[in-house]
């Protein structure tokens, strides 16, 4: 339990509820009621922010603080905190008689101020930060979230989580595009850590002048060099050789590339470009490990 602040999260108009304006600091040691302040945490559906609350009055006897207005509807937490003044409350002079009260006050002023800095009572640095930039390796031993945790989808390829689209292309490993049509498609992807999940489909209407083996290029991330090709890629819907496919067909992502190849499971032979049936849906999805 913190020494320099107390937080309230209960909705409603009851004692210390977020639907009223008076909050208790009875569990907090203070040198003066004037050292007690309040901040309100709000969540607008996408980000968390803190704002200083306007104080109407303080009751040193009841140990309560009353705000000028009730917290808004987006408020998720009220923090009543202590902010002890840094100016010395006791000024010792030569020849003066030292009293227990003066010594206690001087000692407690330093103690309370230290607690406030250590616990970030005023939410100035390490608590509730909305834009915190860290470099290098950051380790968190235990992370406990009492509210909403938002992991944004960034544009940096190194972000832990990312989602978006990429242009996938079906082609042959030899020949030229010629009059090929329907062989490009906008696929969806989700990146979580070093795993990339993809999903999409094609409907090729003209085979153009490609030849040799069927391949897919343009994957959003280079596959990891695992010594084996492919991971959990599933052909959801496809048609080869006029609908008469020889053996089961599988897809694999080649190590250290952004290319996917297709082969017949029974023989291990690559699927020829000319085996792809035109004007039919060729759909696939799954995941692969990235470098």
C-alpha positions as CSV (number, residue, x, y, z in Angstrom):
1,X,0.0,0.0,0.0
2,X,1.3,3.5,-0.9
3,X,2.2,5.9,1.8
4,X,1.8,9.1,-0.1
5,X,-1.6,8.7,-1.9
6,X,-4.9,6.8,-1.9
7,X,-6.9,5.8,-5.0
8,X,-10.6,5.4,-5.5
9,X,-12.3,3.5,-8.4
10,X,-15.8,2.7,-7.2
11,X,-18.6,4.2,-9.3
12,X,-21.7,5.9,-7.8
13,X,-22.4,8.6,-5.3
14,X,-21.5,6.7,-2.1
15,X,-18.6,7.5,0.1
16,X,-15.5,8.1,-2.0
17,X,-17.4,7.1,-5.2
18,X,-16.5,8.7,-8.5
19,X,-20.0,10.2,-8.8
20,X,-19.5,12.7,-6.0
21,X,-16.9,15.3,-5.1
22,X,-15.6,14.6,-1.6
23,X,-12.8,12.1,-0.9
24,X,-11.0,11.0,2.2
25,X,-7.3,11.0,3.0
26,X,-7.7,9.6,6.5
27,X,-5.2,6.8,5.9
28,X,-2.4,9.2,4.8
29,X,0.0,11.0,7.1
30,X,0.3,14.7,6.3
31,X,1.9,17.7,8.0
32,X,-0.8,20.1,6.7
33,X,-4.2,19.7,4.9
34,X,-2.8,22.3,2.4
35,X,-0.4,19.6,1.2
36,X,-3.2,17.4,-0.1
37,X,-4.2,17.5,-3.8
38,X,-6.2,15.3,-6.2
39,X,-5.7,14.0,-9.7
40,X,-8.2,12.3,-12.0
41,X,-7.5,9.5,-14.4
42,X,-9.7,9.3,-17.5
43,X,-10.0,6.8,-20.4
44,X,-11.6,8.0,-23.6
45,X,-11.7,4.6,-25.3
46,X,-8.2,4.8,-26.8
47,X,-5.8,6.4,-24.3
48,X,-5.4,7.0,-20.6
49,X,-4.6,10.5,-19.2
50,X,-4.3,12.2,-15.8
51,X,-5.4,15.7,-15.0
52,X,-5.1,17.9,-11.9
53,X,-8.5,18.4,-10.2
54,X,-9.6,21.8,-9.0
55,X,-10.0,21.8,-5.2
56,X,-12.8,23.6,-3.5
57,X,-11.9,23.0,0.1
58,X,-10.0,20.8,2.6
59,X,-11.2,19.6,6.0
60,X,-8.2,19.0,8.3
61,X,-10.4,17.6,11.0
62,X,-12.4,15.1,8.9
63,X,-9.3,14.6,6.7
64,X,-11.3,15.1,3.4
65,X,-10.8,17.0,0.2
66,X,-13.7,18.4,-1.8
67,X,-13.4,19.2,-5.5
68,X,-15.1,22.0,-7.4
69,X,-16.9,19.5,-9.6
70,X,-17.8,15.8,-9.8
71,X,-15.3,13.8,-11.9
72,X,-16.5,13.5,-15.6
73,X,-18.1,10.4,-17.0
74,X,-14.8,9.3,-18.5
75,X,-13.1,9.2,-15.1
76,X,-11.8,5.8,-14.1
77,X,-9.8,6.6,-11.0
78,X,-9.3,9.4,-8.5
79,X,-6.0,9.8,-6.7
80,X,-5.8,11.9,-3.5
81,X,-2.1,12.5,-3.0
82,X,0.2,14.3,-0.7
83,X,2.7,16.9,-2.0
84,X,4.8,18.2,1.0
85,X,6.4,21.6,0.5
86,X,10.2,21.6,-0.1
87,X,10.7,24.8,1.8
88,X,11.9,23.9,5.4
89,X,9.1,24.1,7.9
90,X,11.5,24.4,10.8
91,X,14.5,26.8,10.8
92,X,17.0,25.9,13.5
93,X,19.1,28.8,14.8
94,X,22.1,28.8,17.2
95,X,21.2,28.8,20.8
96,X,17.6,27.9,20.3
97,X,16.0,25.3,22.5
98,X,15.1,22.1,20.5
99,X,11.7,20.7,21.1
100,X,10.4,17.3,20.3
101,X,7.7,18.8,18.1
102,X,10.2,20.7,16.0
103,X,12.5,17.7,15.6
104,X,9.6,15.5,14.6
105,X,8.3,18.0,12.1
106,X,11.7,18.5,10.5
107,X,12.3,14.7,10.3
108,X,8.8,13.9,8.9
109,X,9.1,16.6,6.3
110,X,12.1,14.9,4.8
111,X,10.5,11.4,5.2
112,X,7.2,12.4,3.6
113,X,8.8,14.2,0.7
114,X,11.0,11.1,0.0
115,X,8.0,8.8,0.0
116,X,6.2,11.1,-2.5
117,X,9.2,11.0,-5.0
118,X,9.7,7.3,-4.6
119,X,6.0,6.5,-5.1
120,X,5.4,9.2,-7.8
121,X,2.5,10.4,-5.8
122,X,1.7,13.2,-8.2
123,X,1.9,10.9,-11.3
124,X,4.7,12.9,-12.8
125,X,7.0,10.2,-14.0
126,X,6.6,6.5,-13.8
127,X,2.9,5.9,-13.2
128,X,0.2,6.3,-15.8
129,X,2.5,7.7,-18.4
130,X,0.9,7.8,-21.8
131,X,4.0,8.4,-23.9
132,X,7.0,6.6,-22.3
133,X,10.0,6.0,-24.5
134,X,12.5,3.3,-23.5
135,X,15.6,2.1,-25.2
136,X,17.5,-1.2,-25.0
137,X,16.1,-4.2,-23.1
138,X,13.3,-3.4,-20.7
139,X,12.4,-6.1,-18.2
140,X,9.3,-6.1,-16.1
141,X,9.2,-8.7,-13.3
142,X,5.5,-8.4,-12.6
143,X,3.0,-6.4,-14.5
144,X,-0.5,-6.1,-13.0
145,X,-3.1,-4.2,-14.9
146,X,-6.2,-3.0,-13.1
147,X,-7.6,-1.1,-16.1
148,X,-7.5,-1.4,-19.9
149,X,-4.2,-2.3,-21.5
150,X,-4.0,-0.9,-25.1
151,X,-1.3,-2.3,-27.4
152,X,-1.3,0.0,-30.4
153,X,-0.7,-1.2,-34.0
154,X,2.4,0.7,-35.0
155,X,4.0,1.3,-38.3
156,X,7.5,0.2,-37.3
157,X,8.2,-3.3,-38.5
158,X,10.0,-4.1,-35.2
159,X,6.9,-3.4,-33.0
160,X,5.7,-6.4,-31.0
161,X,2.2,-6.1,-32.4
162,X,1.3,-4.9,-35.9
163,X,-1.6,-5.4,-38.3
164,X,-2.2,-4.3,-41.8
165,X,-2.3,-5.4,-45.5
166,X,0.2,-6.4,-48.1
167,X,0.1,-7.1,-51.8
168,X,0.6,-10.7,-52.6
169,X,1.4,-12.0,-56.1
170,X,0.9,-15.4,-57.6
171,X,3.3,-16.2,-60.4
172,X,5.5,-18.8,-62.0
173,X,9.2,-19.2,-61.1
174,X,10.1,-18.7,-64.8
175,X,8.7,-16.9,-67.8
176,X,7.1,-13.4,-67.9
177,X,3.9,-11.9,-66.8
178,X,2.6,-11.3,-70.3
179,X,-1.2,-10.7,-70.1
180,X,-1.6,-12.3,-66.7
181,X,-4.6,-11.1,-64.8
182,X,-6.0,-11.6,-61.3
183,X,-2.7,-12.8,-59.8
184,X,-2.3,-9.9,-57.3
185,X,-4.4,-9.5,-54.2
186,X,-4.5,-7.4,-51.0
187,X,-3.9,-9.9,-48.1
188,X,-4.3,-9.1,-44.4
189,X,-1.6,-9.8,-41.8
190,X,-1.2,-9.7,-38.1
191,X,2.2,-9.7,-36.5
192,X,2.6,-10.8,-32.9
193,X,6.2,-11.1,-31.7
194,X,8.0,-13.2,-34.3
195,X,4.8,-14.8,-35.6
196,X,3.1,-13.5,-38.7
197,X,-0.5,-14.6,-39.6
198,X,-1.8,-14.0,-43.1
199,X,-5.0,-14.5,-45.0
200,X,-6.3,-13.8,-48.5
201,X,-7.4,-15.1,-51.9
202,X,-6.9,-14.8,-55.6
203,X,-9.0,-15.4,-58.7
204,X,-6.6,-15.7,-61.7
205,X,-8.4,-15.1,-65.0
206,X,-5.4,-15.1,-67.4
207,X,-2.3,-17.2,-66.9
208,X,-0.1,-14.8,-69.0
209,X,3.3,-16.2,-70.0
210,X,4.6,-17.6,-66.7
211,X,6.0,-21.1,-66.5
212,X,7.8,-23.5,-64.2
213,X,6.6,-23.7,-60.6
214,X,3.7,-21.9,-58.8
215,X,4.8,-19.4,-56.2
216,X,3.5,-16.6,-54.0
217,X,5.7,-13.5,-53.4
218,X,5.5,-10.3,-51.4
219,X,5.0,-11.7,-47.8
220,X,5.3,-8.8,-45.3
221,X,8.2,-10.3,-43.3
222,X,11.2,-12.4,-44.2
223,X,10.9,-16.0,-42.9
224,X,13.2,-17.2,-40.2
225,X,16.0,-19.6,-41.2
226,X,14.8,-22.7,-39.5
227,X,16.4,-25.4,-41.7
228,X,12.9,-26.4,-42.8
229,X,10.5,-24.7,-45.1
230,X,7.0,-23.7,-44.1
231,X,4.8,-23.6,-41.1
232,X,1.0,-23.5,-40.5
233,X,-0.1,-22.5,-44.0
234,X,-3.4,-24.0,-45.0
235,X,-4.9,-23.9,-48.5
236,X,-8.5,-23.1,-47.7
237,X,-9.8,-23.3,-51.3
238,X,-8.0,-24.1,-54.5
239,X,-8.4,-25.9,-57.8
240,X,-5.6,-27.5,-59.9
241,X,-5.5,-29.6,-63.0
242,X,-9.1,-29.0,-63.9
243,X,-10.2,-29.9,-60.4
244,X,-8.4,-33.2,-60.5
245,X,-5.5,-32.6,-58.2
246,X,-2.9,-35.4,-57.9
247,X,-2.4,-36.0,-54.3
248,X,-2.7,-33.5,-51.4
249,X,-1.2,-30.1,-52.0
250,X,0.6,-28.1,-49.4
251,X,2.1,-24.6,-49.1
252,X,5.4,-23.6,-47.4
253,X,7.2,-20.4,-46.7
254,X,10.8,-20.7,-47.7
255,X,13.5,-19.8,-45.1
256,X,15.1,-16.4,-45.4
257,X,12.7,-15.3,-48.1
258,X,9.3,-13.6,-48.5
259,X,8.2,-16.3,-50.9
260,X,5.8,-19.2,-50.5
261,X,6.0,-22.4,-52.7
262,X,3.5,-25.1,-53.4
263,X,4.1,-28.8,-53.8
264,X,2.3,-32.1,-54.0
265,X,2.5,-33.8,-50.6
266,X,2.6,-37.4,-52.0
267,X,5.5,-36.8,-54.4
268,X,7.1,-33.7,-53.0
269,X,7.2,-32.2,-56.5
270,X,6.5,-28.5,-57.0
271,X,3.1,-27.6,-58.4
272,X,3.5,-26.3,-62.0
273,X,2.1,-22.8,-62.8
274,X,0.1,-24.3,-65.7
275,X,-1.8,-26.5,-63.2
276,X,-3.6,-23.6,-61.7
277,X,-7.2,-23.5,-62.8
278,X,-8.4,-20.1,-64.0
279,X,-11.5,-18.3,-62.9
280,X,-11.6,-20.2,-59.6
281,X,-11.0,-19.0,-56.0
282,X,-7.5,-19.8,-54.7
283,X,-7.6,-19.0,-50.9
284,X,-5.1,-19.6,-48.2
285,X,-4.2,-18.6,-44.6
286,X,-2.1,-19.4,-41.7
287,X,1.1,-18.4,-40.0
288,X,4.9,-18.5,-40.3
289,X,7.8,-17.6,-38.1
290,X,9.7,-14.5,-39.1
291,X,13.4,-13.6,-38.8
